[in-house]
Structures are given as C-alpha cells and as structure tokens.
Amino acid sequence: MATSIRLNPETERRLDSLATRTGRTKAFYLREIIERGLEDMEDYYLAAGVVERLRQGDERVYSAADARKDLGLED
C-alpha cells in the first residue's frame, strides 16, 4: 500500500543522511520505524482505553488475593 507523509526538513535531512550512510533506502527505515513504533502505540492506546473503562466503572478490578485464589495459587 502506498502512503505519503510530510516530514519536517530536519527529519527529512536525518533520514536522507542515514539512508546514504548505510546504503539502505528511506523506505526501509520508514517501514522499520512504523513497525517498531506501532506496537508501542497499540500498547499505549489500548491501555488508555482500559483506564477510561476503569474510571467509568465498566472494567472489573481484581485484588492480588482474588487473582491468586481464582488461579489456584493460594499457599
């Protein structure tokens, strides 16, 4: 899928420099950045959704003791 983005001049210069110095394409580095960053973004935004549901009382909270009991990990 082709996608275009606008980069600020400094970011573009750094990307150009990295690509030139390593012999890889800018597209290679952009894919790497997106793939690595996407996992972090998913973690953040999915966690933020859970926090919001907790605040609204729509998400159940378990104590450590309850979790151990439910999982059969009591001493």
LINPE-V91141 format. One record per helix or strand of 3 or more residues. SS is the DSSP state (h for helix, s for strand). FROM is the first residue (numbers start at 1). LEN is the number of residues. Records with the same first field share a line. If there is no record, write none. Layout:
SS=FROM-LEN ; FROM-LEN
//
This chain:
h=9-14 ; 26-31 ; 64-7
//
